[in-house]
Amino acid sequence: MAGYIRKSLDRVKEYYISQLLNAGQYKTSDRQLYELTLNELEREFKMMQLREMQKRKYGQ
């Protein structure tokens, strides 16, 4: 069971990393994406989405 959960979490991390890479974000201020925890990746992903929404909203 623990192996299944670990694989699921790794897939979610891979998803966030790939989305951030596609958006051109390769690292945070001092760490590479692969070094971040799932919570940190999720936070970065949500911030990226917010920036993208603001760009579309304000036409930047």
GIGIHU-V919110 format. One record per residue. N is the residue number from 1. PHI is phi in degrees with one decimal (* if undefined). PSI is psi in whole degrees, 0 to 359 (NA if undefined). D_CENTER is the distance of its C-alpha to the mean C-alpha in whole Angstrom. Layout:
{{N PHI PSI D_CENTER} {N PHI PSI D_CENTER}}
This chain:
{{1 * 318 26} {2 -63.4 324 23} {3 -64.0 322 22} {4 -65.1 316 21} {5 -64.4 316 19} {6 -59.4 316 18} {7 -62.7 319 17} {8 -63.1 315 15} {9 -64.8 321 13} {10 -63.6 322 12} {11 -64.7 320 12} {12 -65.1 316 9} {13 -60.1 316 7} {14 -61.1 321 8} {15 -62.5 310 7} {16 -61.0 317 4} {17 -62.5 315 5} {18 -65.3 321 7} {19 -66.0 318 6} {20 -66.3 320 5} {21 -63.3 318 8} {22 -62.2 332 10} {23 -85.8 358 10} {24 92.3 10 11} {25 -97.7 117 9} {26 -105.9 341 10} {27 -162.4 165 10} {28 -85.8 194 10} {29 -57.9 325 14} {30 -137.7 2 15} {31 -136.4 148 13} {32 -72.4 156 11} {33 -59.0 320 8} {34 -66.8 345 10} {35 -85.7 348 12} {36 -80.5 152 9} {37 -76.3 169 10} {38 -59.5 316 8} {39 -61.4 318 9} {40 -66.4 319 8} {41 -63.7 318 4} {42 -61.9 318 5} {43 -62.7 314 7} {44 -61.9 319 5} {45 -62.3 314 4} {46 -64.8 321 8} {47 -64.9 320 9} {48 -62.5 315 8} {49 -61.4 318 10} {50 -63.3 317 12} {51 -61.9 319 13} {52 -64.6 319 13} {53 -63.1 318 16} {54 -66.0 322 18} {55 -61.5 315 18} {56 -67.1 321 20} {57 -66.2 319 22} {58 -102.0 3 23} {59 65.2 37 23} {60 -95.3 NA 22}}
